[in-house]
Amino acid sequence: MAAFSLSQRARDAADQPISYLMAEALRNPGLISLAAGFVDSQSLPAAATARHMAELLAEPAAARAALQYGTTQGEPRLRQLLFEHLAKLDGVPIDRMPGSADDIVVTTGSQQLLHVLADLLVDPGDIVICGWPSYFVFTGALTAFGAATRAVDLDHAGMAPEALEATLRQLQHGGLLPRVKIVYVCSYHQNPTGLTLGEDRRPRILDIVRRFSDLAGHRILLVEDAAYRELTYDGTPPPSIRRYDTTGDHVALLQTFSKPFAPGLKAGYGLLPTGLVEHAILNKGGRDFGSSNLCQHLLGRVIASGDFDRHVQTLRGVYRAKRDAMLAALDRGFAGVEGVSWTRPTGGLYVWLTLPQAIDTGRHGPLFAHALRAGVLFVPGEYCYPPDPTRTVPRSTIRLSFGVTDPAGIADGIERLASAVRAVLP
Ligand SMILES: Cc1ncc(COP(=O)(O)O)c(C=O)c1O
C-alpha cells in the first residue's frame, strides 16, 4: 500500500527524545529514573480533587454548567481567580495590575499556549531567541514551525542581558532583526538547568526587548515561561518579568497547574498582551474551541477554597527534601572528581550536571550504557540545546530530575551515576 503523503511539517517534526527515555523507564521497573520531568506521585492531590469534584457534581445547576461546552478563552470565574493569583504572586494590588482577567487565556497545559503563540508569530525562517540550553519540547515545536532558533548563554543567574543584547545587535547587523519574533525566557528554576533569572536582570531584559522592538519595526514578544514559579523552596521568588511591563504590552506570562497541582488535569494559562488575546482565542478555537470546562470549574473551586495554596505549601516541603537529597548525594558522589560541577536550584525539579569534556553523555555514548547497566537513567544534556548554526553542542552535560523518585532512591541513583562516571573517566 502506498504511504500517506505527509505534510512538510509532519516530515520535519523531530522525534521527541524523551519518549525513548520514558519507554526505557517503563521497560525497566528496577531503573531509578532521574530523567522524566514527572511530578511526585505520592503527593498528588487526590483527596482534595475528589472532594471538590463530588461537591461540584452534587449541585445540579453547577454540574450542568461544568459538563456543557465552555468558552474558548476559558471559564470567566477561573480567569478572574487566576488574575488575582498572578497579582498576589507579584505583590501588586489588583487595581494596579496592568491588564485584566480578559487578557487571560486558559489552555490545555501551558504547552498548548506555547504552541499557539509560536503559531501566531512564527513563519518559516523567523527567529526565536532562547537560552542555551532550553526547554526542549518548546524548542522542538519551534523547529517544526520552521523557526530558526538563536541561543543566548546562561550563567548562574540565567540569561545575561548583555548576552541577549549582543545577540540582537549581531542579528541587527546581519539585517535579520525584522525576522526576530520571540524572546523565550524560562524565568523560575528553568527547565533544564534549575536556574532562576536574577531579579535585577528582569527589567533589563524587558527594556532590551522593547528597544529592539522599536528597531525591528514590530513588537517582539517576550514569552515568560513561569511553569515552576510556585515550586520555590528557599526564600521569596522575584517578581515576574511581566511585573515590570507596566503597560502589559510586551510580555506573555505563562503558568500551569501541572507542576504546582496535578498534570493529569492538563490545565495551563497565560496573561497575554492585549493585541494578542483575540488572535490566541481564534487560533485555539481552530484547535479545540476550549479546554476541558469540567477541569476549569473544578480548578476554580480548588483555588477559591484555598486548597491550591495549601497544596503548594505541602509540595514545597516534599520537593525541598528531594532537592536536598540530590545535592547532598552529588556532594558525596563526586567528591574529589575534577571537572564536575552542578547547579544548586532554589526550586523546580532539575539539577544541571556538567562533566569533564572528555565524557560523552549522549544516548549512544559509553556513560549512558554504563549508567543503564548500573540501573539509573538521565537525560543527556545534548537534547536540551536548541539548533543554532553558530554554536557547537556540548556533549558532556546531563539533566537530572528529582521529581519522581523518593529521597532514598535519589541518593541511590546519584551514587550509581557517580560510579558510572568514574568508570568512564579517562
Ligand atoms: C518549562 C516548561 N514549560 C512548559 C511546560 C508544559 O507543561 P504543561 O503543558 O503540562 O503545562 C513544561 C513541562 O514540563 C515545562 O517544563
PDBQT file of the ligand as one rigid body, heavy atoms in Angstrom, charges set to zero:
ROOT
HETATM    1  C1  LIG A 501       9.455  24.889  31.129  1.00  0.00    +0.000 C 
HETATM    2  C2  LIG A 501       8.168  24.217  30.850  1.00  0.00    +0.000 A 
HETATM    3  N1  LIG A 501       7.197  24.908  30.260  1.00  0.00    +0.000 NA
HETATM    4  C3  LIG A 501       6.021  24.354  29.954  1.00  0.00    +0.000 A 
HETATM    5  C4  LIG A 501       5.751  23.024  30.252  1.00  0.00    +0.000 A 
HETATM    6  C5  LIG A 501       4.434  22.482  29.842  1.00  0.00    +0.000 C 
HETATM    7  O1  LIG A 501       3.703  21.883  30.843  1.00  0.00    +0.000 OA
HETATM    8  P1  LIG A 501       2.142  21.751  30.769  1.00  0.00    +0.000 P 
HETATM    9  O2  LIG A 501       1.728  21.751  29.323  1.00  0.00    +0.000 OA
HETATM   10  O3  LIG A 501       1.824  20.463  31.430  1.00  0.00    +0.000 OA
HETATM   11  O4  LIG A 501       1.578  22.947  31.467  1.00  0.00    +0.000 OA
HETATM   12  C6  LIG A 501       6.746  22.250  30.860  1.00  0.00    +0.000 A 
HETATM   13  C7  LIG A 501       6.527  20.831  31.142  1.00  0.00    +0.000 C 
HETATM   14  O5  LIG A 501       7.381  20.092  31.563  1.00  0.00    +0.000 OA
HETATM   15  C8  LIG A 501       7.990  22.862  31.158  1.00  0.00    +0.000 A 
HETATM   16  O6  LIG A 501       8.985  22.185  31.737  1.00  0.00    +0.000 OA
ENDROOT
TORSDOF 0
